[in-house]
Amino acid sequence: MPVRYLVTLLSCCFVAFCNAQDLSISASVSKKSVTLNEQVQLTISISGSTGKLPGLNLPPLNDFDVYSSASSQNVSIVNGKVSSSYDYTFILVPKRQGKLLIPAFEIDFKGEKYTTNSIEIEVGAPGSSANGVTLPAPQAAPQAESFWIKQELNKRVCFVGEPVYYTFFFFADRGLASNPNLQLPDFSGFLKEDLPPPKRYTTSVNGKNYSVTEIKEAIFPVKAGNYNFAPAHLEIIESNFPFFNDDFFSGFFGGSRRKMLQSDSLSLSIKPLPDVGKPSNYKGDVGSYSISASVDKTRLKAGDALKLMVKISGTGNISSITQPDFPEFVNFKQYEVIASQKMQKENYLITGSKEFQTVLVPRLAGELVIPPIEYSYFDSSAGKYRQIKTREIKISVLPGDVINNAPEYATTLKEVSRDIRHIREISQFRLKGDGFIARNFKELLVIPFGALLIFLGVTSGIYEKIFPKAVMVRRAALAKAVASLKKAPGNPREMGEEFERIILCFIKERLGIERVASVKKALSEKKVSFDTVSSVTEFIRECQALRFSPVITGFQKKVYEKKLVELLKGLKKCI
């Protein structure tokens, strides 16, 4: 008996140990030695055998300015086993020279704490520019101005879907008395990606030294035509004090007079994609990409499952990469395809990958082949379409275990009772008696309904006096959003526009503000978790992709409805 108890106890300890290993967290950086003007990309990866990973809380990073860059999630189910991973990407800009420490990140999962290692970054002296080289003087620089701005595009002619990088410049030879108010051009009709953080450096223009701040954005045109962008405007309050080498957005000392700075306008000519040479499987992707395929196992038994992963990597609009056409897997049973993406914005360029995963189950034993998977895109730099494909993958399938068919059981009906009571119909309902109630019964039925209406009217008036209108709007925001969701059109583009309006309106009503200029900023000010903010911004980006993508495939309205309802319920708990 004691031996049996000991074996049981050891088994329980082993299971507990395995469960404790179900989660892992790691941290990595793009470089460990930088100058003061450079940035570091920090990636936090969480993975485990669970469908719901814990959220991530940032430790104090006092020596760095921190900017959220991207995040990606991947969930897979193979042979009934769930596994998931989440990558958080941050851009760190050091505030001072020396050896700076990125502290350990910690998460709590099922009562267990998991931590990363701390990372040391060596920060050297800054160069005169972001690359350590003095920049050439900008063209048409105003003479003897202490403050001026300009804006530019990295190209003036492009194709539909081709990334175009916009840059705003602010030049100053002294500090400001307060934070400036910036208004950039309206990029409506374009997909847009912010490129944090602002870049700061010094340069010389016409023999005069300036501190320069750059703000960059990537825009993706969705329609051909000629576009004109309005000038950028920056409202400042000049300072009479000498220039302090502070962050453009962090505040300055002193002040004298208010001034409005204005840049020149911009124009962009967008060419349609050519019809010549367009492959039959082309779906609208523009950029420069490569494709690869891999499996988690190449040797298995018939009836077991393997995971096929197809990854498309490169530069372009990563969020809009479409799923390649999978061939017919004659010797395999194929399950649903799940997509996940990773996007990087290091050095102010958008790169990344999108991975499409599916589960395959061999139907028979033998040497099987997963055929090549083809993908087409338009190479905007070369001005032509390209077709690429994966290599074929050979799979060795051993005979599986024979499973006997379950025996068929005869079913019999047992007579329980032969008596069935028939329903008797009453021709007319009438009260017995000759009193007042019997004579006026129909008229008296009105009294309870009238009393109910009066009660509701009085209570609603009291409710309005006790609770302000803003509170009532806030409480009804979720019900209103769900009702609007059910009425949303089925067309992908119209639905994307309506779902984006619903979530923005919900945030506006819950926060009690008139308009939402920046979702990320509005939610972050209310201390909403990074996970939730990332999920909301990613969903809005998906809605915009539905609105503007030239080709839409694999659209499922119920998937978007479910995701929106979950986001709304999660936001209700936070704001």
N, C-alpha and C positions, 0 to 999 in steps of 0.2 A: 504493500500500500504506500509506504513512504516514497518508494522509487517512482511510483506512478505520479504522485503529487509533484515530485521533483521535476519529472519530465514535463508535466503540464506547466509548472512555473517557468521553466527554461523556455518553453515554446512561447509563452506570453511575453517574456522579456525580449525574445527574438522578434516577435511581431511588433512590439513597441519600438524596438530599435529600428526596424525597417520603416515604420511610419515616420520616425524622427528624421529619416533620410529622404523623405518625400519632397523636400524643398531645398533649393539652393539659391544663393544670391552672390553675385560677383560684380566688381567694379573695374573699369579699364579706362585709360585715357589715350588720346591720339598722339600725344608727345609729352615728355617729362621735362623738357628744357625749352623755354620760350623767352622772348623779350617782353618788356612791359606793354608793348603795343599789340602783341599777338594774342590769339585766343586758343583755348584748349577744349577739345570735345571730350566730355565725360559720358560714358555709357554704363548704366546700371541694368544688369540682366537678372531677372527672377524667373525660375522655372521649377516645375514640380508636377507630381501626379495628382493633380486636382483641376477641376474646371474653373475654380474661383480662387485666384491668387490674392494675397493681401496687398493693400495699398502701400505706397511708399511715402514716407515723410522725410523732407530734406533736413539734415542737421545744419547747424549754423555754419555758413561759409563766409565769414567776415572778411576774409582777404580777397574775395572775388566778387565781381558782378556776375549774377547768374541769370541766364536766359534759357527758357525752354525751347528746344529745337525741334524734336520729333519724338514719337513713340510708336511702338508696333506691338501687336498682340497676335499670338498664334495658339489655337486650340485644336487638338486632334484626338480622335477616338479610334483605337485599333484593338480589335478583339475584345471590345467592351472596356478597355482600359483608357482612361482619360488622362491626357497630359497637356500642359499649357506652358507658355512662356510669354514674358512681357519685357520689352527693352525700353528703357527711358534714356533719352539723349538730351544732354544739357550743354550749352556753350558757356564756358567760364572765361572771364577776362580778369587777369590779376590787377590788383589795385596798387601794389608796391613791389619793389625789388626784394630779392632774397630767397630763402627756402620757405615756401608756403606749403601748408599741409591741407590736403583734402581729407576730412575726418571719415571715420568708418560710418557706413550706412547700416541701419538696423531695422528689421521688420519683426513683427510678432505674429506667429502662426500656430494656432492650436496650443497656446500656452508655452511654446518654445520660441526662443529668440535666435535669430540668424543675423550675422553681421558680415560685412565686407572688410577687407584690409584697408587701412589708411594709405594714401598715396602722397608722396612728396613731389612737389613741382619746383624746379629751379628757375627763377625769373631773373633775367639779366637786364642791363640798361637798355632803354628804348632807343630805336633808331629815329631818324628824322621823319620817317614814314612807316607805314605798316610793314614794309619790307626792308626797312633799314636804309632806304635810298631817298634822297630829296626828290620830291616830285617836280616835274616841270611846271612852269607857271601856266595857269589856265588861260585860255584864249579870251580876249575881250574883257579882261579884269578891270573893274572900275578904278579910276585913279584916286589915290589918297583916301579911300573909304575904310573906316574902321570895321564896318560890318557889311557883308553882302552875301547873297545866296545865288545858287544856280542849280539847274537840274539837267540830266542828260539820259539818253537811252544808249545802250551798247550797240544798237543798230537802228537804222531808219527804214529798212525794208526787210520783211520776213514772210514766212509762210504761216498759214493757219495752223495753230497748235505749237508753233516753235517758241521756245522760251526767249523772252526779251527781258533784260535786266535794267531796271530803272534805278538811278542814283540821285539823291538830293545832297547838296553840299552847303554847309554853313561855314563861312570864313569870319573870324573875329580876331582882333589884335588886343582886345581887353575883355574884362568880365561884364556880366549883365547884372542888373539890379534885382531881377526876379526871373522865374521860369518863362521861357518864350512860349508863344502859342503858334503852333505849326498847322498849316492847312495844305495838304498835298492834292494833286489833281484827282479827279474822280475816274476810277478805272472800271466803271460799270460796263458790262459786256465782255469783260476779261476775267479769266480765272486768275487768282492772285495768291502768292505765297510771301509772307514776311520773311526777311533774312536778318535775324538778330545776330549779334548786338550792333549798335551804332559803332562805327570805326572812328578812332581819334588819332590824329597825328599833327605834326607841324610842317609847314612848307613856307617857301619864300615866293612872293608875287611882286614883281616890279621892285625888287630890293627891300620889300617890307615883309616882316615875319607875321605869319598868321597861324592860329590854332584852327584846325579843320575838323568838322564832324560830318561823317557820311551816314546816310540812312539808305538802305537798299531794299528793293522789293523785286520779285520775279513775277512777271505777268505773262499770261498765255492767251493769245487772241483766239476767238472761236469762230469769227466770221471774216470773210475777205472784205477789203475796202480801205479807204483812206480815213485815218483818225487824227484828230487834233486834240491835244491835251492842254488844258488851261494852265496859266502860270502857277507856280507854288507861291504861297504867302507865308511870311514869318513875322509875327508881331513881337517886338522886343522892347525892353526898357533899358536904355544905355546906362552904363556905369561910368562915373568919373574916375574910378580907381584903376590902377594898372591891372593888366590881365592876370587872373589867377588860373593856374592850369587845372581847373576842375572839370568835372563832367558837364557837358552841355545841358543835360537834363537835371542836374543835381542842385541847381540853385547857385546864385552869386550874391556878392555884397555890394552895397551902395546903389545909387540910382539917380537918374537925372530926367531924361525925357523919353517919351514913348515914340516908337518909330515902326512903320510898316515896310518890310522888305519884300520885293517882288522879283521873281525870276522871269526868264523868257518862256514862251510857250513851246510845245514840242509837237512834232507830227510823226506819224508812223504809217507806212504803206504796207498792207497785208495782202499777199498773193494767195489765190486759191491753190489747193493741191492739184497737180496735173492729172489728167485722165490717162495719159499715155503711160503704159507700163504698170498700171495699177493691178496688183495680184487679186485673184478672185477671193482670197481669204483675208484681205486687208480690212481692218475695222476702225481706222482713224488714228492710230498711234503715231506720234511724231517725236523724233529724238535720235539718240544713238544707243543701241541696245545689243546685248548678247543674251543667249539662252542656253540653259543647261538643265539636265534631268538627272535625278539620282533616286535610289530606293534604299530603304532601311535594312533590307536583307535580300540576298540573291539566292538563297537556298532555304526551302521551306517545304512543308507537306501540303498536299492538295486539301483544300478546305480552310487552310490557315490564311491569314491576311498579311499583305505587305503594304507599305506606304510609298506612294510615288510622289516625288516633289519636283515640280518644274519651276525654275527660277529665271526671271527676266531682269537683268541688271543693266544700268547705264545712266545716262543723263537725259533729262526731259521731264515731262509732267508725270511723276511716278504714280500719283493718285489715280490718274486716268488710264494707266496701262490696262488693256483689255485681256481677257482670258484667251489663250490660244486654243484652237480647235483640237480637241483630243481625238485621235483616230478611234475606230471601232476595235475594242479589245475582244476579239472573237473567243479567245481562250481564257478570258478573265471576266469576272463579274465586277462591274465598277460602281462605286458609291459616289455620293455628292462631292463636288469640288469645293474646297474651302480656300479663300484667298487671304493673305496677310501681306503687309508691306513694311519696309524699313526705308526711312528717308533721312538723308544727311544734308546739312547745309553748311558744311565746313568750307572756310575760305569764300563764303558767299556764293557758292554754286550749289545747285540742287542736283544731287545724285542719290542713288539708292537702288532698291530692288523690290520686286513684287513676286511672291511665291504662291503657287497654286498647288494644293495638296489634295490627293484623292486616295482612297483605299481600294486595292485590287485583291480579289480572291481567285486563285487559280481554279479552273473547272476540272482539270485533268492533270495527271502526272506526266513528266517528261521534260525535255529541254524546250522551254518556251521563250519567246522574244517579245519585249515591249518595243513596238516600232518607233521610229523617229517622230517627234512632235514638231510641226512647222509653225512658224510665227512670221508675220510681215509687219514692217513699219516703214515710215517715210523718213529718210535721212536728209534733214533740212540742210546740213552743211554741204552735202554732195548734190542735193536737188533731185534725188531719185529714190525709188522704192527699193527696199532690200528684203529678201526672203532668207531666213536662217532656220536652222532646225537642230534638234538634239541628236545625240548618237543613240543607236539602238542599245537596249539593255537585255542581256541574256539572264534568264532565271532558271534554276534547276529545281524542279518540283518532284518531290518524292511521293510515293503512294500514301494517301491519308488513312486514318483509322476508319474501319467500316462501322457504320452506325445502322443497326437494324431499324427497320420501320416500326413505329409503335403499333401494337396490336389494336385492331378495331374492336370496340366494345359495342355490343348490341344494346340499343336503348329501348326500353319498354315504357308504356304509359299505364299507370295504375289508376283504375277508376276509384275515386275517393267517395263521391256521392252522386246519387242520381237525382237528388232533390234540388231544384232551382226555383227560387222564389221570383215570381214575375213582378214587374214594376206596375203599380196601379196608378193610373193617371187621374188627377182631380180636375174636373172641368172648370171649376172656378173657386178661387180662394175667398172665404168669407168668415167674418168673425161672428161668434155666437153672441147673442144678447141684444138688448135694445137701448143701451145706455148712450151717453154723450160720445164716448170714445168710439163705440161701434158705428154711430151715425156719421162721425166726422173724421174717420180714421185716415182717409186719403189726404185731407187738408192738413191734419196734424203732422203728417210725415215731413212737411216743409220746415217745421220749427227747428229740428236738430241741424239741418243743413244751413239754415239761416244763422243759427247760433255759431256754427263752425266758421262761416264766412266772416262774421263780425269779430270773432276771436282772432282769426288770422290777420285781419286788417289792423286790429289794435296792436297785436304783438309785433307786426312788421314795422309799424310806426315807432314803437318803443325801441325795436332793434336798430332802426336807422338813427335814432337819437343817441343810443348808447355807443354804437359802433360807427365810426366815420366811413365815408364812402370808400376811401382807399383800402380800409381793412376788409370791407365786404368784397371789393374787387380782388384783393389778394387771396381771400379764402375761396373764391369761386374760380380762380385762375385755372386750376387743374381740370375741373369739370368742364369749363369752357373749352380748354384745349382738346380734351378727349372728344367732345362733341364735334368740334371742327375737324378733327382727324378723321372721324367716321364719314364726313361729307367730302373729304378730299377726292379730287378726280383720279382716275386710274391711269391717265396718260403720264409717263415718267417725268417729262419736263414740267408739266403743270403741277404734278404731285411734289416734285422737288422744290418748286417755288412756294407751294402752300405749306409744306412741312417746315421749311426754313422760316416762313412768316409765323407759324404756330409757336415754334420754340423761342423765337425772339420776342414775340408778344407775351409769352408766358414769363420769361425772365423780366421783361419790363414791368408787368403787373405785380409779380412777386416782390420786386425791388422797389416799386412805387416811383419809377422814373419815367420821364416822357419819351426818351429814346435811348437805344443801346448803341453807343458809338463803337465800343470795343467789348466783345463778349468776354474775352480773356481778362481784361482789366476790371470789368464790372464784377465778375465772379470772384476774382482774386482779392478784391477789396473786401469782400464778405467772408474771407477766409475759407472759401470752398476748396476742397482737396484738389491736388494736382491731377489725380486720376479723373475726377469728375470734369474738371475744366478741359482736359485733353479729349475726353469722350465727347463733350458737347461741341468743341471746335471741329473735331474730326467728322462728326455727324453733319454739321453745317457745310463742311467742305464736300462731303458726299452729295448733299442736296444740290450744291452749286454744280458739281460734276454732272448730275442728272440734267440740270437745266441747260448746260452749255456744251456737253460732249457731243461731237458730231455723230457718233455711233454709240448706241446703248444695247448691250447684250446681257442676257441672264437676269433681267429685271424681275424682282418679286416684291410686290407691294406689301404683302404681309410681313416680310422681313423688316422693312423700313418702319411699318406701323409698330411692330413689337419693340424695335429698338427705341423709337421715339417715346413710347409709353414708359419704358424703363428709365429713360433719361429724365422725363418729366417727374416721375415719382421720386427718383433719386435727388433731383434738384429741389423738390418740395421739402425734403428733410434738411436741406442745407441753407435755403434762403427763404 
